Amino acid sequence: MYLIETLKSIKEENLISFHVPGHKYHPLFLKELEAFDHILQMDITEIPGSDDLFHPETCLLKAQEEASNLYRVKQSFFLVNGTTSGIYAMIMTVTKPGDKILVSRDCHRAVYDGILLGQLNVAYIEPEIHNRLNIPLGLTLESIKVAVDENPEAKALVLTYPNYYGVGCDLKSIASYLKSKNILFLIDAAHGAHLMLSDDLIEPAEKYGDIVVHSAHKSLPVMTQASLLHVCSDQIDINKLKFMLKLHHTSSPSYVLMASLDIGIHLTKVHGREKMKNLLESIYQFKEKHKYFLSQEDLPENFYLDATKLVLKGVDSNLDPRNVEEKLRKNNVQLEFSNEETAVFVTSFMNEKADFDYLTKMMEMLNFKCYSGIGNLANRMKLQPKMSISDALYHESEIVFLKDSIGKISKSYVIPYPPGIPSIVPGEMINDNIIDLIYKWSEQNFHIVGLPESNGDLKIEIVSLKEE
Ligand SMILES: Cc1ncc(COP(=O)(O)O)c(C=O)c1O
C-alpha cells in the first residue's frame, strides 16, 4: 500500500503546519470526530435518515443554512469537488455558449477550464505586478474600465480575491462600477473563507460579489476538497445554478467531507472570532521581530493585504526562500510554497501561539542561503491570445523543442505548481520571455505541468498550422 505508507511517514514527522488545510490537525477538530471510533463510520451514502446534496431537505439543508447565516449571504452550497467545481458552476450559471466574459489573467486554471466548458469568449485583463517584490497584485478599477469599454457585451467579470499571496484589490469600487454596467461579479475567493472573522482583516468577498466561492479547506478547520459556493445577490438564477452544480459533482458526495464542512462551520461560528483575534496577535508579534515579511506598506494604493498570510520577501530579507522552506521542513515546519522570490506561509485560526514561537525560534536559529532571485514575473503575464482555448485544444498539434517555439500557438496549459496560475493558456502565442522563464524553472526543478515528457531538451505541444 503505497499511499498509506507515505501518509504514515509524513504523520511521523509531526509537522507544524503553515500550509493548507486550515484545520492544522487541531484537537478542537479531532474532538468533534470523537463520536466515531473510525472514519469509516462516517462514510455513508444516501440512505433513509441521511439527505441528498442535490435536493437537500433535512440535515444538509440545515447545515447549508448555517453556512449562509455565518456568511450573511442569500444561499450557500456545499461543494465536495473543491472550489474548482464551484468556479465551473458559477461561470456556467451566468453565461450561455458564445457569451463573453472578462477574466483577470492571474486566475487559477479552474477559471480557464470553466471558459472551455462553458464555450465562452474571453477578454483577459492583465493584473498589476509588484515589480520589486515580483508578486502579482490584481486588477485596478482603471484596467477594468478599459476592458469594459472594449467589451461592452461582457456578461461577467471573474477575479481572484485575495490572491495566493494574500493581496486583494479594491472590491468596493469594482463592484459598484460593474453594477452600473450590468456586469455580474464572480469572485474566486478560494483563499478568503476567513475574512468575515475580524474587522481588522480586509473586507470579505461575499460583501461585494454576485457569486463567491471559498476553499473552506484552505483557511477554515475543514478537510481538503470541501468548499462553499455563496449566492450573494438576487441576480442569480438558482435553478440554473443547481443544475450546474450537479453537472460538476459526483452523484455520490462524501458524507465525510460534508460532515467536515459542517464541523468547520460550527467551529468557526463558536470559536472563529476569538481565535482569529489570538491569531492576529501572534502574527503581529511575529512580524514585529521579523520585519522582512510583506506588509500593507509594501503595497501600492488600492491593494490590501490579508494579514493572515505571511509572505517572506526574498529581496528584502536577503534570504533564499526555497532554502528557507527546505531547512524549515528538516526542522518539522511545513510552509505552503516557495520560489526564488518569496515563501508563503498560510496560517489559520487553528494555528496556536506555540506554532509561532517555534517558527520564530527556527527563523533565528537556522542559517539560510542568501537571496539570488532576479525578478522577471512581469514579462510572463503578457502573452497574446491568438485562438480560443477550445479551438487550440481541438486543433491538430505537433510537438517541438521549446527553444524553437517562439511565435507558435500553444496547445497546452503550462502551469508551475503551486500556485496553479497558467503561465501559458492554450491559444496564446509563445514568446522568448516565457521560454527563458520555463528553462529557468526547469533548471531549478520546479514542478511544471503541461510539458510533454522529453529526455533531453524541453519540448512543448503547439497548434499545427501545417496544412493551412
Ligand atoms: C485562487 C485559487 N482558485 C481555485 C483553486 C482551486 O481550488 P480547489 O483546490 O478547492 O479546487 C485554487 C487552488 O489552489 C486557488 O489557489
The ligand as an SDF file (V2000), in Angstrom:
LIG
                    3D

 16 16  0  0  0  0  0  0  0  0999 V2000
   -7.0400   31.0100   -6.4130 C   0  0  0  0  0  0  0  0  0  0  0  0
   -7.4680   29.5850   -6.4810 C   0  0  0  0  0  0  0  0  0  0  0  0
   -8.6580   29.2750   -7.0390 N   0  0  0  0  0  0  0  0  0  0  0  0
   -9.0930   27.9960   -7.1110 C   0  0  0  0  0  0  0  0  0  0  0  0
   -8.3570   26.9620   -6.6320 C   0  0  0  0  0  0  0  0  0  0  0  0
   -8.8890   25.5720   -6.7400 C   0  0  0  0  0  0  0  0  0  0  0  0
   -9.4290   25.2360   -5.5140 O   0  0  0  0  0  0  0  0  0  0  0  0
   -9.7100   23.7210   -5.0870 P   0  0  0  0  0  0  0  0  0  0  0  0
   -8.3710   23.1030   -4.8790 O   0  0  0  0  0  0  0  0  0  0  0  0
  -10.5220   23.8570   -3.8360 O   0  0  0  0  0  0  0  0  0  0  0  0
  -10.4640   23.0740   -6.1900 O   0  0  0  0  0  0  0  0  0  0  0  0
   -7.1150   27.2210   -6.0340 C   0  0  0  0  0  0  0  0  0  0  0  0
   -6.2900   26.1090   -5.5170 C   0  0  0  0  0  0  0  0  0  0  0  0
   -5.2040   26.2460   -5.0580 O   0  0  0  0  0  0  0  0  0  0  0  0
   -6.6560   28.5590   -5.9570 C   0  0  0  0  0  0  0  0  0  0  0  0
   -5.4590   28.8650   -5.4270 O   0  0  0  0  0  0  0  0  0  0  0  0
  1  2  1  0
  2  3  1  0
  2 15  2  0
  3  4  2  0
  4  5  1  0
  5  6  1  0
  5 12  2  0
  6  7  1  0
  7  8  1  0
  8  9  2  0
  8 10  1  0
  8 11  1  0
 12 13  1  0
 12 15  1  0
 13 14  2  0
 15 16  1  0
M  END
$$$$
